[in-house]
Structure formats: C-alpha cells, structure tokens
C-alpha cells in the first residue's frame, strides 16, 4: 500500500475531524492531511453495559461523534463536509472500560488498576462520507473499524503514581496516561500500533481509505463517487424542509465486523437503526421536537441563568439561607428587602439551576436551603467563595457584554459605552478614586485565584526553583497556593502600590513568611530577582507590544534555567470556554487570549524554550517556558 496516494485522494475535499484531541490532530497533520476541526457535541454517555465487547463501545461512540458533526455542519456551518472522521480511544482492563479520569482520585484509581499488568487500548474510528445532491439533500455513508494495541505497565510505586498524577498529564487522556509524553516512562512494552495508543490508528485508517476509494475506482482507474447507501438525508438551511426527511431505509454501516475485529468494506445494509445516546433511533424528524431545540434554547437562556445567579448572589440569598436554612419566600423577601412575588420567582429559578433545594413544610409552603454547590462556592465567606468574582461579572462584565455587538464591529473594548468613561479613567476610579471599588476588584481577583491556584501551582514540578515572583500577584492568593504546594519556594508578590497597600485585608489567618509583597509598576520599575516568574491572568490584559516589553524585562533578569509560568486560558479554537473568554477580553481590554503557539513564539523571541502546557480544566491553563 502506498500512503500518499491514499491521503491525496482527499485533497480538494472538505475533510472534517470530529475530535478536538490535539494528539489526533498532530498525527493526521503530520501525514499532510488537510482538514478542519469541528469537535463533536455528542456526549460520551453510551451505556457501556449494552456492549458485548469494549471495542464495540469505542466504535459506536466514534460513529455517533462523526454523525453528529456531519448532521450539524450543513445547518450550523452552512456547508456540507465531504468526509467526517470520528474516533474514540478507550483503555480496557479486567473487563472494565477506562475513559478520561474526572479528577485526581479517578486518575489514581485507573492508573493503579493498570500497574504491573497488560491492558488493551482500543480506538474506534468512523468515517462518514457526505454526498450533497442537487435538491440539497445530503446522503451519508458510514464506514467504521477499530484497532487494538496491547500495552504493559511496569509496577508503579505510590510515589511514582502521585508524581505522575500531579504532573497534570493524566487528566485529558483515556486510561489516565499519555504514552507520547511522561506516561511513556510507565510502559514496559507495546504490542501493536503505537499511534493507536496515542489516539489514532493511522496505518489502519490509510488501509481503510484505500479500500473505500479503490472500491470506488472505475475500470478506467478514475475515481468515481462512492456508491451510496444512505444513513439518512438532510436538507440544508433555507430549503423547504430544514430538518430533512426520512430515508426509506436506515443503514448504519457499510462495514461488517469479522471475528478478528477487521472490517470488511462491503455494501452491507443493516436493518437495525443506530442507537443514539438516549437509546432512541437516530432519524431526521419532519417536525422539530423540543429536545432537538434544547441546545439552542439553552444558549438563548444562558443569560437569564447568569443574571439569576448574579442577582441571588448580590441580594445575599445564599448567605441568608446558610445562616437560616428553611425560610419560605415571604421570609426571604423580608430579609432581602424585596417583593414576595419577585423573591419567589428568583428562589424557584435558583432551585431549577441546582443552586437551592426546596421542600414543603408542615403548612404546605415551599421552604428553601442551599445545595452543596452553593455552600461551597456561593456563600460570601466560604473558603473557596466565588462571590467576589460573581459580583465582578455582574457589575463589570455584564454591562460590557451588553455592548458586544459594538465590540465586534469596532474590534475594541466598550468602557465608554458601558460606563461613560475612557478605560484609563475606569482604571483610575478602580485603583485610586474609590477604596470600595478597589476592594471589590481585589476581591474578584482573589476569589478566582483561590479556586484555580492549586491546579496552577501543581501543574509542573517546580522543586528546582527556590524563589518566585508573582507579577501582578494582587492579593497574594496565588502566591500562597504556590508556597503551600512547594515547601522550598518563597514568593514575592509584585503589584501596583495601590493594590499592595490593601493586600493585608486578604492575608490568610496564618501568614506564611515565605510570601512577601513589593510595590511597583512592572513596565517601569526594576523587577525583583527570582528564578521563576509567575504571570497569572496578566498577559491577556495587554496588546502584543506591551507583552514583549514585559517579557524582555523578565528575560533580562533571568539566568539560564529560570522559568516563566503563565496561567491563562489558552485559545484552542475548539472549546466554547476559551472562545467565550476571548470575547470577554475583547469587550474589556486591549489585550486578548492567545494560543499556545502564539505564547511559544512570543517567548522564544526572548530566549525562552522547552515549553509545556497543562490544561488544568479549572478556568486557567498553565504554561511554562525555560530560559535557554
Ligand atoms: N495575578 C492575579 C490573579 O491571577 O488573580 C491578578 C490578575 S489581575 C487580572 C491583574 C493584576 O495586575 C492586578 O492585580 C493589577 O493590579 C496588576 N497590574 C496591572 N498593571 C500593573 C503594573 N503596571 N504593574 C504591576 N501590577 C500591575
């Protein structure tokens, strides 16, 4: 088999990868395949108990992912792809299927179950060919296969396990390890396709493409359109029926699994319909049902939910119900000085959002109390309270976002429209004219740094660093998390004098002498000497020229081996969180969120390399670069 001609069959076609995995992207990009990435919205919640063998689960998930994207694109992106590739990688050991760990304890459970044993890594792959017909209907043709690789782990000591877990690497990987990076050190042997363990069985995929396209080559050797056995037909937006029509027959796959797991690309029509995640038949409905519209409704209602949370938080509903659980709406209304009718609506909205619980009392009245979520994050005095940041969202981000349209049109922040002031005057007000506003701002920064701090501080092994400087470290919340996580580290918090003078309001009850504060301006003053510089949510506030100015100042104080640790949301072009965070910066600063590649390029200009990123899945990603 010659690889290039297979891949070249796809040139000029709109190829879509229905997966956001950076590892799959890299494998396919490395062989010269050109494609768009449209991560699937299919939730990986199929009931594993319904599948006889683990690979069937991986293949079905891959199919559902690819089909979801193939069906969504004509409506959402107003273009029909030619081919959609879906994949799902799982680890199977002792009859159990392991996907991505949800937290460190889950990672520990997974990795200890793999210790000293052989396990199987399965990747299910689905290829959907889309064929747009003249009447704007789309026919889908589905191929699938799977690949199995056996991997044996060495015996892992508790120390090794936790060191690996604390590196952050396990969190977004099936089975809790990444063989291509640190996880490779845990592996004794691999039998089979290595890339399959990384996330995509490239060799089997190329063979499959060869079969698909060569089966569809006519006797003159010219490529012909693959013969069609439609999965279903969909009409494009704007045509008579947007949602489409039933095809007369549902065909779920053109592949037929043989006993050894190989797939045989023949025109095999199966009469059984595909099972969706809800165990129902995937069909195009002639009339949209409520559940089809749910995602759009959720998006349209998002702002109502945000504002209900902001309002309940501002009116101190969660504090009140913490101190006096079991109040009815009238009693709450009296305490928060609001109407009974309005309070009742707000309390019920909070119940529906999972922030409050209600039950009937002996007089058949609804009474309310906080859910665990509200107890942990919404009380203003909870150790990990987000109250300050929620108020910042309500007072600052919300008015700015109401001018999003102008921000998009003008490409700049909206302080003047939202607050009637230039951004430098808003800054002046926040820092110098109003002590209350300054405290409010610091409270917001403090609350977000408290909840993200541990994950950022433990993203990398920092044991070789003795001194750190947290530039723009505000209340010191992040610095305290760093000293807690690294007993040998001292941290100097460097921030503007107006901030440093108020920082003691936020010191923890047991002050740590390894955290100290220095007042100054990081653009104009000399920076404290350190072997690690922390920049948490700093660079996104500034345009590129200012970022270069700051990085050049840091670089000039650094010796080889020193490091810069950046905590920001990395723009990945994939997740709604990073894309929305980017809009957030558009409405409020001259800066922007940046991609990992952009940070790599910016830092390399100042002599930093050997970069690594950890996606903490907790607001901020952590990025480290070493001075060469
Ligand atoms: N690093 C903190 C965190 O992660 O919560 C705070 C981030 S906050 C978005 C930006 C911080 O940078 C503020 O504390 C602000 O006072 C500080 N800052 C802004 N301009 C500065 C300057 N020129 N010199 C020093 N600090 C500055």
Boltz pocket constraint, residues with backbone or C-beta under 6 A from the ligand:
constraints:
  - pocket:
      binder: B
      contacts: [[A, 445], [A, 446], [A, 448], [A, 449], [A, 471], [A, 472], [A, 473], [A, 474], [A, 475], [A, 478], [A, 494], [A, 495], [A, 496], [A, 499], [A, 520], [A, 521], [A, 522], [A, 523], [A, 535], [A, 536], [A, 537], [A, 538], [A, 541]]
      max_distance: 6.0
